Amino acid sequence: MLLNKNHYLVILSVILLTVILYWPSFSSPFFQDDVVVLRSKNISNFLTTLPKNRYYPVSVQLFYSFSKSVFGLNPFGFHLILFIFSSLSLFLIFSLARKILLDDKKAYLTVFFYAFNISLFANFYWVAVSYFVFGGFFIFLSLYFYWQKNFLTLSLISFVMALLSNELAFVYPFLLTITSWYFKKWSKSLIFFLIIGFLYILFKIFLIGFSTNTDYTLNFFGIFSTARWYLLRAFNLPEGIKFASDRSLLILFVIFLMFLLISFYYRLKSKKIDFRLYLFSLFWFLIGALPFFFLPMHLSSYYLTVALFGISLFFSNLLSENPRILLLAILVYFLLTFRGLIFLSQTHWIILKNTGPIGIM
């Protein structure tokens, strides 16, 4: 399904508004992991790991070495490249949502709810999150090619690029599985993705190893509380809200939830509720975020970069039933994002820690 002029104009408008909202992020300095990578002797060696068993040859070694050679130690260029790939993901998300929802308006809404979700805050402000920006892009690209005729090879290559950007892309074959279930269309090619994902996990376990950081210790007992934390982030409630004195965030969040409930009532009343779509959206979110549910000591909203697509589909379909409710919900959602950005710019650990010597190369 090719995009036309109107499609590009709408998505570019969303991108322009994103630039305005996140403009301060382009000058966000290097800190923590950025400093470690940029000082590493192996930054250009794609066959070796970086400190703490990090092996992201595409999203870290290639990205950092290329950006450093072009922009030097100016973080603006690094942020610009990440922003470009984040923007390209929006075009892919529109195409994917359009195929799933069979409606341009709902696909636009999916892009809106995804692009302005506050959980993507770190993707703009911290260069080191490049492995989620690139990993998410290549996952969406692989799925896009998977649905095109005679593009299986490109889909497989994109999946490999996703794995080389972020090993957590191993969940992608399971996302393909639920996608096949949703469309009731199964392909033998799915086995290739499962094999590649399995082989990469073996490669990671026996040759690379996992991070030695104790924050990444698995814990299977706090899964429900951790899942709840990520679900709140997906519903556009910013991190750290528990300790916030700004009640406007909670008020806007409750109002948005009310619009969701009202829309659900209208859907039930009109008997137009698509339970299959809602199950697909829920499964996409759960599978996309599942690895992080077992890391209660390392909660980070940018882990939702891929999982957020499912929630955005859910919002766009549910809220589109009543035009007035939809308009009000969009307004409240955007206000929640705007207020959330102000709140995070004053409280988020990325902002608090990237000032001073640690952010200077």
N, C-alpha and C positions, 0 to 999 in steps of 0.2 A: 504494500500500500504506500504509494509515493505521497510526499508532502507537497502541498501547493503554496502559493504566495501567502495566503491568509494564515496558514499554519505557521509559517516562518515568522510572520509579523507578530503574531500573538506570543509565541515562545520567546522571540527576541525582546518583546516588551517586558516579559517576566524577568529575563536576564538583565535588562537595563535597570529594572527596579531592584534586583538583587545587588547590582553594582552600587547603587545609591545606599542601600541599607548596610552593606558590608564594606564600604569604601575604606574605613579606618583599618580594616584587616590587611590591606595591601602593604601597609608599612609596619606590620607586626614583626618584631625582630626574631632572629634565631635564638633558641634556647634549648637546654636539656638535650634531647636526642639529636637535634639539629647540629649542635656543637660537636657531639660525639662522632657523628657521621662525617661532617665536613673536615674534621681533624684526622679521620682514619686514613691509614696508609693504603687500605684496600678499597677505597671508595670507587676506583675504576676497575677493580678486579671482580668480574662477575662470577667467578668460580669459587670464591671464598666467602665466608660469613663475616659479618661485622660483629662488634661486641655483643655479648649476651645471646649468642647463637642466632642472630637475626640474619635471615637469608631472603632478601627481597630484591633480586637482581634487576627487575624492571622498575618498580616503584621507588626504590631507594638508590641503589648503585647507579643505574642508568640515569635516573631522573636527577639526582644530586650532581653527578659528574658532568652531565650535559649542561645543566643550569649554571653550575659553577664556571664552566668554560665560557659560557655566553655572557652571564651577568656578573661574574666575579662573586663577591660576597654581599651583593645587594639583594635583600630578601624580596624586594618588589617583583623581580623577575620570576622567582620561585613561586610566589603567590599567584602571579599572572598565569603561569602554566597550569597550576592546579585549578584555577578558576575556569580556564578554557575547557579542561577535561570535565569539570563539574557541569559546565553549560552544555557540552556535547551530550552528557548523560541525560539532560532534560529532553533533548530531541529524541533520544532512544526511548525514554520513558513515555513520551507522547505516542510514539509509534506502537509501543507494546500495549499501552492502555487503550489505544484506538482499536487494536485487534481484539482485545479482551472484551471491551465494553460496547464495541460497534457503534460508537457515538462520539463525534468530534467534541461536543461540548463537555461531555464527561471526561474525555481525554485531557482537555484543557484544564479542567478542575483537578485532575490527578497531578498534573505538572504543578499547578498552583499550590496544592496542599503539600506536595513533596518539597518544592523549592523553598518555601517559606516556613518549613518546620524548624523549630529552634534547636532541635537535636543536631543539626548540621553546623552549628556554631564553630566547633573546633576545626572542621574541614576548611574553613576560611582563615582562621586565626593562627593555626599551627602548621608549619610546613611538614613536620614529621608525620602528620596524618596522611601523607601522600599514599601510603599503602592501602588505605581505605578508599581514597578518591580514585586511584587507578584500578584497584580491585573491583570496585563497584562498576566503573565504566566498562571494563572488559566483560563482566558478568552480563550486564545489560546488552552489550554488543554481541556476545555469544548467543543470547536468547533471540536477539533480532535476526541474526543470520540463520539460526536454527529453524525459524519459521519461513525462510525464503527457500525457493526451489533451487536445488543444485549449489547450495552454499554451505553444505555440511563441513567441508574442509576448513572454511573460514571460521565457522562456529567452533570447531575443535581447537583451532589455533588461538582464537580469542579466549577460550577456556584455559589453555595452557598459559597464556599471558596473564590471566587472572590469578592463577596459582603462583606464578612467578612474581606477582605483585603482592599477594596476600594469601598465605596457605589456607586461610579460613574459607577460601573459595571452594574448598572440597565439598561444601554443602550444595553447590550448584546442581550436581546431578539429581539431588532430591527435589530441588526447585523445578527442574525439568520434569521430574516424575509427577508432581502435583499439577503441573501445567498440562501434561498429557492427559491426566485424569479429568481436568476441567474441560478440555476440548473433546474428550472421548476419542482421542486420536493417538494411537501408540505407534512408535517407530522402533525398529530394531537398532537404529543408530544410538539409542539411549545407552546401550551396553558399552559403547566406546567411551562415553563420558564417565560412566561408573568405573571402568578399568583404569582410565587415566587418573581419576581422583584417587583410587585405591593405591596405584603405583606411587603417586606423589606422597601420600601419607607414609608409605613404607620408606620412601626416600628421606622424608623428613625425620622419621623415627630413628632409622639406623645409620644415616649418614650425616644429617645436619644436627638433629637434636632440637629440643624446645628451649624456650627462654628460661634462664636460671633465676629470674626475678621471683621472689616469694609471693608477690602480689598476684601472680598467675597460678597459684596453687588451687587445684580443683576442690570444690566443696559441693556435695550433692544434697546437703540438707537444707540449704537456704534457697533452693531453686524458686520457690513460689514468691518469696519476698523480692528476690532479684528480678524475676519476671514482671512483677507488679511495678517495680521501679522503671523498667524499660518501657512498659506499656504507658505509664504516665508521661514519659518523655515523648513517645510516639504520638500521644494526644496533645502535644505541643506545650507541655508544662516544663519550664526550664529546670536545670539542675540547681540544687541548693535552695529550692523554694521552701523547704521545711523550716529554714532558719530566716526566711525573709520577713521584713517588716512591711513590705509593700503588698497591701491587701488587694490592690487592683488586679494583680496577676491571678489570684485565686478566684476573684469575682468573675473575671473574663473567662477563666477556665470552666467554672460552673455554668456560666451562661452558654458556652459552646456545647457542653455536655447536654444541657437542656434542649438545645436545637437538634442534637443527634437523637435524643429520645422522642422528641415531637415528630421528627422525620420518620423514625421507625414506626411510630403510631400510624402516620399517614400511609406508610408502605403496607402495613398490615391491613388497614381499612380498605385500601384500594386493591388489595390482593396482588400487588405487583412486586412483592418481595422476592428477591432471587437468592435463596438460601445457598445454592451451589456457589454463586459468586462470593458470598460472605464467608463460606467455609474455605474457599480458595484463598481469599485475602488473609484470613486468620492463619491458615497453614503456611502461607508465604512468610508472614511475620514471624511465626514460631520457628520455622526452619531457618530463616535468615538470621535470627538472633539467638538460636538455641545454644551455640557454643559458649556464649557469654553469660547465660543463665547460671553457669557453674563457677563463675568468677566473682563472688560477692566482695572480694577485697580489691577489685579493680573495675569499678563501675564507670563507664564512659559512654556518653550519649552518641558519639560518632560511630560506635559499633553498630548503629542502626542504619547505616548508609544504604545497605541492600534491603533489609527487612522493612524499611519505611515505605517501600513501593506498595506492599500489600495493604498497609493502613491507608495510604493515599487513595487506592482503588476503592476501599470501603467507604471513605468519606465522600468521594465524588459520586458514587452510585446512590448512597443513602440520602444525601442532602439534595439531590437533584429533583426529587419528587415535587416539591413545592417551591416555586420561584421566589416568593417572598422570604421564606425561611432560608433558602439558599443564599440570597443576597445578604441577609442579616448574619448568617453563619460565616460567610466569607469576610465580612467586615470585622466581626469579633475575632476570628482566627488571625487576621492580619494585625489587629490591635494587640492581640496576645503576643504575636511575634515581635512587634515593635517594642512593646513594654519589656518583653523577655530579653531583647538585645540590650536594652538600657540596663536591665538588672544584671545580666551576665558581664557586661563591660565593666561593672563595678565590683563584682563578686567572684567571677570564675577564676579558677586557679591558673589557667593559661595567662590571663591578663595580669594577675597578681605576681606571677613568677617570672614573666618575661620582661621585667623592667630592672635595670641595674646591670651589674657586671655579667650576670649569667646570660644575658641576651646580647652581649657584644662579642663579636669575633675579633 
